[in-house]
Structure formats: structure tokens, C-alpha cells
Amino acid sequence: MNRNDLRRADLNLLVVFETMMRERNVTRAGERLFIGQTTVSSALARLRSMFNDPLFIRTGGVMEPTARAEEIHARLAPALDGIAVALSCSQEFDPLTSDAAFHVGLSDDVEYALLPQLMRRLRDEAPNITLVVRRVDQWQLPQLITTGEISVGISLAQGLPASSHCKRLRPMQPVLLRGDSAACRLTLDEFCARPHVVVSSMGNVIDDVDHALAVMGRQRKVVLAVPQFSALPGLLAASDMVAIVPDYVAQAMERLHGMHAEFAPLELPAPYLSMAWRGASHDDPRERWLRSCFFRYLGQAVEQAAVAA
């Protein structure tokens, strides 16, 4: 096929194909593209005819791509990235009137504590956009950026693809969170004696707190590990359990649930919350605007840390 033959190609079909390669499910592909399942199925039928290949074979609840589909996708994905960038550069972007949909990744702490204030600002600046949030962590972030399932992600960042970009937003200052009404700050002995709750998407019960205690020849007792921060208020309320959380999570839980936050009785590292994004979307005016919002509204604390001195 030469370039003149491209007149016969339907770009919409290629977008459906790429989305199916990511989702492997007709219903999810339709939801991602904001079209009906019947429309996706019709597009798949036309794609199969276009490429003279089944493209996807149903295996249980998953549509597995054929070898031919994998080959097509390897060539098509960078081409669609280039087309998207070219089209965005030729169009003016006005957040007040735009109805663009952005696919972003947020770690659980960011979604819980920072997304509400971000959305309040975005609703003022861009009332018609759609933000589609995927849950990410430092292990999932590189893969979702590589596949293009998200254009930008906010989390701890490591092992990012070479073509991506990364910018630090803020330190994740660890804070001790309690649900009991005791007035005095915990001593190190009391801290070690209390039962601890750990938040870990991977189910880990050992983290930086345990490493810092080990250096001092101390240890703590973790009695529970949960995958998300939103579980903590109900668990800690009227309990002797404690948890170490980022400062912005502690502020939100103090404000919303009456939790008590204080400095931990030992020095703990404060890793950086980072924003990472795809190289293919680096110059996209829409994506540049969104990243600027993330940096303005998430890059530094909007409120002073509400932790007892």
C-alpha cells in the first residue's frame, strides 16, 4: 500500500484496534472510547476484513490477539502517536471549551488525599473535560506509560522507559496517624509497642519504618496490611493501632475523619512523589496544560501541614 491508498483507510478503525490491543475486551474497549459494544464489534468485523485475519481470538473472557495482530500493533502504535501529536499541534487548546478526555494514573494516596482538591480546581478551569483515572503504583507506572494506557502518572517513580519524562512534585513526609484521644505524643518505646497497620498495594508488611527501626536495634509489630488508605479511618478509630502515612494523607484524614497526626518518634526517609509522562505526549498542548495543573495544584501543599509540633 502506498500513501495514496491511505484514502481508503478509516482512522477510527485503527483507534479501535489499538484500544482492543490494550483492553483485550470489547466492553472495556467501548467504555474507554465512549462508544457502544455493538459499534466496537462492527469495527472489529471491518478490521478483520481489512487485514484478512481474525486479529482477536476469544479465550474465556479475554480476546487474545493473533500473531498478525501483534505485528500490526508494533508498527501502528508509534504511527498513531505521531498522528495524535501532529493533530494536537495544529489545534488551539482552550481548557474552558475543551471536552477532551485524559487518561491518567494516580497512586492510592494521591487519589484519596489530593484528587478532590485537584478536581475542584479543574472544574473551574476546564468544566467540560473528562479525567479517567487508573490506579497505579511504582511497579505499574512504567508499564502503563509504555503501553499508552495513561499519558501521565503520579506516584513513586522507578524503572521508567527511556522515552518518558519525569518531574518531582513534592516530598512524601511520613507522619504518624492515630485514632485514639491520648494527648501526648508517642515515645519510641510506645511507638514500638503499639500494633501497626501498613498500607501496601503489594501486601508488603516490611517497609522503610522497619528498616529505620532495625538500624536502631528496635522493631515493631505489624498486625494488618491493607491495599488502600481509605480503610484507615475506620480501622484506627477508637483503637490503639497506628499507621505511618504521607503528610497530605494525614491532613485529609484529620480534616475528614478527626484522626490525630503527629511526627513519628524516629527519623524516616521522605521519598519524592513524582509525575511521569509519555515522550509521545510531551509537546501535546492539552497534555502540557494538564501537567501544568498537576504541578500547580499537587506540586506543593495547598495547606500548611496540620501536625502537632
Secondary structure, DSSP 8 states (H G I E B T S, - for coil): --GGGGGG--HHHHHHHHHHHHH-SHHHHHHHHT--HHHHHHHHHHHHHHHTS--EEEETTEEEE-HHHHHHHHHHHHHHHHHHHHHHHTS---TTT---EEEEEE-HHHHHHTHHHHHHHHHHH-TT-EEEEEE--TTTHHHHHHHTS-SEEEE---S--TT-EEEEEEE--EEEEE-S---S---HHHHHHSEEEEE-TT-----HHHHHHHHTT---EEEEEES-GGGHHHHHTTSS-EEEEEHHHHHHHHHHH--EEE--SS-----EEEEEE-GGGTT-HHHHHHHHHHHHHHSS-SS----B-
